[in-house]
Amino acid sequence: NTCAAVIDGEFALLPPWDRSPRKGFLPRKVRILLGVSLWLPPNEVAAEYSFPSLYLNAALLEPEKFEALAERHPSNPPCLAATCEALLLRMMPGTASTLEEWSWRFCFGPEGYRHSGHGDLEGYRHEIGTPG
């Protein structure tokens, strides 16, 4: 079970992509697919060892634009870092309650590239997820 939406993301552009002229090569808007999925344990697993979990997932839309830039600048490819904080709320008339909350850092960059602040990156097409 998944519910998802496309949003305009705001990322910290890491040097040297945070200033001219390279900043001008990047798309004006960075769009991500943000979704919540429900993970259920297999039927044969005892409940005391595993339990359902909500995951927040993020994927970069139009990764090919960033891949093309990375091919042209292999020694300093564009890396997009973000901190995502999200709440899943249950809205009822006159009240709201928090069902789940997430706070995590992630970075999109070329597969196999090692960024000094974010470690080994898994590619612009990698879907990043974290449990609540």
N, C-alpha and C positions, 0 to 999 in steps of 0.2 A: 504494500500500500504506500503510495507516494503522492504528495501534493507539491507542486512546484510553480515558480513564477520567475519571469525574466525581470531583472532590475538593473539600473545603471549603478555600477559600483564606483566607489572612490577608493583608489589605491595610492599608496605612497610609491612614487617613482624613485627607484634607486639609482644612484650615480652610475654612469654619466648621463642617464636618460632623463634626469630631472631638470635639465636646462637646455638652452639652444646650442647647437642646431638640432640635436637628436630628438628633443622633445617634440619638435614639429613633425617628425616622421610617424609619430604614434597616432592612432585613431583618437578623435576628440572625446568619444565616450567609450568607456570600457563596460561591456555588458556581461553580466554573469547570470547563470541559471542557478537559483537558490531553491532548494527543496528540503522537505522533511519526509523521512521515510520511517516506517515501522519495521523493526527487526523482531521476528518471533523465533524462539529457540526451536530446534527440531523436537518432534513429538517424543522421541526416546530419551531426551535429556530430563533429568529430575529437576523440578522447579527450584529446589534449594541450591542448585549449581548454576542455574541460568534463568534469566528473566527477560521479558520483553524490553526493548529499548527504542527510544526515538533518536534518529540520527539527523543532523543537519548536514546537507551536502552542498557543495559549490563547484561549478564548472564554468570555465571561461568560454564565452561565445565568440565565434570567429577567431579561433586560435591560429588559423592559417596566416592572419595578418602579422601576428607576433613571430610565427615561425619564419616568415619571409625576412623580417628584420633581423632575426637571429642568424640567418644564413649569411646576410650581408655584413654582420658585425659579430663574428664568432668569438672574438676575444673578450668582448663586453656586450653580451646580448641583453635585451630588455628583460628586466625582472620586475614583477608587480607584487608588492607585499601588502597584506591587509590584516587588520584585526577585525574580527566579526563578533558582534555581540547581538544576540537575538533572544526574544521571548516568544513562547507560544502561549497564547492566552485563551481561556474559555470565557467567552462573552455571554453574559446573561442579563436580562433586563435589570438595570440599576447596579450591576456588579460585574467584576471581572476577576478571574483567578488565574494564577500562573500554573500552567501544566508542565512546562519544561523551560530551561534556560541554558544558553550556550555562550561561551566566550573562548575564542581560539584564534591563533595567528597562523597564517599560511602564506605561501609565495608561489606564484606561477613563473616558470622559466623553462629553458630548454632541458630536455631529458638528459640526465647525466652531468649537467653543469653544476659545479659546486660554488655556491654563493657564500661569501665569508660570514654573513649574518644569519643565513637561513639553511645552510648545509646543502646536501645533495637534493637537486630538484628533479621532479618526475615528469616534466613535460607540460606544455601548454594545454594538452588535451586531457590531462589527468583530472579525474573527479576527486575532490578532497572531501572527506567526511569526518565527523566527530560525533560520538555519542553524547547525549544530554546528561 
